[in-house]
Amino acid sequence: MQTIKWELTPYCNLHCRHCGAESKHKRKILSLEENKIIANMLKEQGVTSIRFITKETCMYPHWLDLFDYISEMGIRIMLITNGTLLTESILERLYACNIDLIAISLEGISSKTNDYVRGEGVFERIMTMMDIVRKMNHKYGYDLPVGIQLNLTQMNLCEVDDMIDFCNSLPINVLSIGSVIATGNAKFNREICLEHKQAVSAAYKIIENYQKIEKKQFFLNFKLFSTYETIYANLINNTELLPTVHKCSVVDSLFEVMSDGSLCRCNLLEDEGVISDEDLSAGSIYDYDVNSEAVSEDKVEKWLGYRNSGFCQKCFFREDCNLCLLTSQRSEELSEQKKICEEYYNKIMALKEMVYEGKCLFGINERTFVKEYKDYMKLTNAFSGDVTFYGKDCDVIRLLMQTESVTDLEKYEELIVRLLLYDMLKIKNKG
C-alpha cells in the first residue's frame, strides 16, 4: 500500500450542480487526537502518500494541525479542494508542510459559467486565492504546487478557445481536463452535461491552443480520455499526454478512510445502487489492515465479467483495465465505453495501415523514424545508425509500448513514462 484516500469531514460549504460526492451518509467527525492515531496506523501499514478528497477538507476544524503532523511523519499530502476557504495564512501553513499538490476545481473561466455550477461568488474567491499564490511564489522564490481540475460543461463550451491562455496566466503547475456526465447531482441538472463527442471535440481545440504556447506554465492532461483516445491524440496531435488505464478502487481492494474512521471502498458509489452497502463497507480502520484483500475473488470475477465479451476480448489493456463500477455495472454506459475504445483502437489501426501503404511515416522524436517496406517496417535512428525491423503483423500498440505484455504494472508504468511521455511516437504526413 502506497497511497490512500482520506475524507476528514462529511460536509462541504458548496452545493455544486454536478457533485458526485454528496451522500445521505452523514458520518460523525473525529477529534484531532483520534485522527493522529489513524495517521500513525496508516504509517505503520506502509502508507507513504495521502490524498485528501471529496467533501471539503478545509471544513474539518483541525485539518491544518493534522497536515503538519502527517508531514512531520514523512507522509506526502495531496489536497483536492474547491479553494474557497484558502486564505493567505492557510497557504503559508501549506508552504511549510511541503504539500505535493493543491488541486482546485473549476467549471469555467468566468463567473457566469463557473458559478452557474458551483454557486455565486465562487469564481471571484478562487481568483483572489490565485493572486495570493502568485504573491507568495514571488515571496518565497519557488512555486507552491497548485493544479486546476477543469470540467467541460454545456455552459463553458463557449470559452474553450480562451481556456489555455487563461490557465497559462494562473500560477499553476497542472491543468487536468474532465467533463461533466450524468452522475451524482448532474443526473438532476442535465443541462450542464456533455455528450462524449462534444467533450472530445472541445479537448482537441484545447490541445491545439496548448501547442501554440511557447512558454507553457503547466502540464496538460485529460481525465476524459480513455487509453486508446490518449494514444490516438498523441499520434495525430504530436503531443505527450500521459495515457492511463481505467482503474476501480473496489476491484483493486483499495480503501478510503472516512470521517468517522470507517473504511469505504468508494464513497462515490454509496448512493448509486450499483453494488450493495455490504460490498462497499470494509469495517473500521481500527480493526482492518488497509493492505488486506477486501473483496472475494468471486465478486471481482463477476464485476470484471465485461472483459469477456465484445471488443474487450481483443483489447491490449484487457488484463489491467478495471472500469469504474458506475460504468461496468450499467449496460448502457458499458456499451458506450466499449464503442469508444473500439472506435479509437480502429483509428490507431488505420494509421498503421497508412504507414504500411507508405502514406505517412512514424517518427520517434526528430532523429528516429519508421519506414514501410513490402514485408516489414524498418526503424532507423539517424543519430546512432541503429536499425530495428518489425514484421507486417506487428501491432502498432505493441510498437508503442515496446513490450509483449502490460500485466506487470510497475513495468507498464515505467514504459508509459519512458516511451509515451518522452519518446512519443509522432505521425508525419509525407505531403
Secondary structure, 3 states (H helix, E strand, C coil): CCEEEECCCCCCCCCCCCCCCCCCCCCCCCCHHHHHHHHHHHHHCCCCEEEECCCCHHHCCCHHHHHHHHHHCCCEEEEEECCCCCCHHHHHHHHHCCCCEEEEEECCCCHHHHHHHHCCCHHHHHHHHHHHHHHHHHHHCCCCCEEEEEEECCCCHHHHHHHHHHHHCCCCCEEEEEECCCCHHHHHCHHHCCCHHHHHHHHHHHHHHHHHCCCCCCEEEECCCCHHHHHHHHHHHCCCCCCCCCCCCCCCCCCEECCCCEEECCHHHCCCCCCCHHHHEEEECCCCCCCCCCCCHHHHHHHCHHHHCHHHHHCCCCCCCCCCHHHHCCHHHHHHHHHHHHHHHHHHHHHHHHHHCCCEEEEECCCEEEEECCCEEEEEECCCCCEEEEECCCCHHHHHHCCCCCCCHHHHHHHHHHHHHCCCEEEEECC
